């Protein structure tokens, strides 16, 4: 599994997740990757962070971190059971299509991550 942050201005680094995503692991991603991306790409403070309501994203530690950093960027609140409004599935589909067209195809998880990053 990979995690990424993107915006209309730029694309962040893909983060390879080797184990199940927990609230604590998600907190690490937020503090180590999201915060720096938002402060660089949206230094004007107008960046808006959107996530779905997956369990790690709705965890107490992640929710607390987002609240503590509310002055750095805005958080788009995603109501439970709301229609899908996240562009990540479109990006994922485009990336997978690009990787499928590679020759030779990726054979290892590292090859796959490299192919995703290149695409």
N, C-alpha and C positions, 0 to 999 in steps of 0.2 A: 504494500500500500504506500502511496505517496501523499504528501500534503503540499499545497502550494498556496501562495497569495498572489493575486493579480489585480490589476486595475486598468483603466483605460489609458493610463500613462505608462505603465511598465509591468513586467512580469517578474515575480520573485523566484528564488531558487526552489527547486523541488527538494522536499525533505523526505528521505526514505524512512519509512516506519517499519522496523523489523519485528515489532511485537504489537499486540493489541493496544489500541489507543485508549488510555485511561485519562481521567481528569488531570492527574499530576503530569503525565506526559504531554497532554495538550497545553497545560500551563507553561511547560518548558518551551514548547513551540511558540506560544504567544510572546513570551518574554524574550526569547532568543532570536526570533525571526520576524514576527508580525510587527513588533514595536519599532525595530530598526527600519523595516520597509516603509511603514507609514511615516516615520519621521523624516525619511529621505525623500520619498516619492510625493508625499503630501505634507511638505514642510509648512504649508500655509494653514494646516489644521483643518482643512476641509475634506480630508479623506473620510470615507464612511466604510466601516467594516461590517460585512454581512456574513453570517454563518447560519447553518440550519440548527435544528434542535436535537442533534445527536447527543446521546448521554454524556460523553466527555465534554462537549461544548456547553452543556447546561449544568455542569458540575458546579458545586459551591466555589471551589478554588478558581475556576475559570471565570465564573460570573463576578467574583470579587475582584479579580485582576482587571477585568474589563471596566468595572465601575471605578476602580482606582486610577485608571488611565483615560477616563472620559474627557479630560481636558486636552489630550493628545490627538484624539480622533473621535469621530462619532460612531456609535454602534447602532446599526439598523436592527431594531427589534423584530424578530421573526415570530409572529403569533403561532401558537400550536395549531396544527391541522390546517395551515394556510396553504394556498396553491403554490406550486413550485415557481419561484421567481429567481432562482439562483442560476447564473450562467455557467457554473462549473461543469454541469453535465455536457453542455455544448463544447466546452473546451476539452473535456475528457474524450468525447467522441472524435473530435478533430485530431487530437494527439494519437489516439489509438489507431485511427485510419492511416495517419502518416507512418506510424511504426509498422503497421501491417504491410505497407508497401515497400519496406526496406529489404534490400537483398545484400547479403544474407540476413535472415531474420535474427533478432536477438535470441541467444540461447541460454543465458544465465540472468539472474536478477540484476546483476550489475550492468550487463549488456542492455537489458531492458530499460533501466534507469538512465543510462547514457543515451539511448535512443530517444527516450522521452525528453531529456534535456536538450538534445540536438534539434528535436522537432519544435 
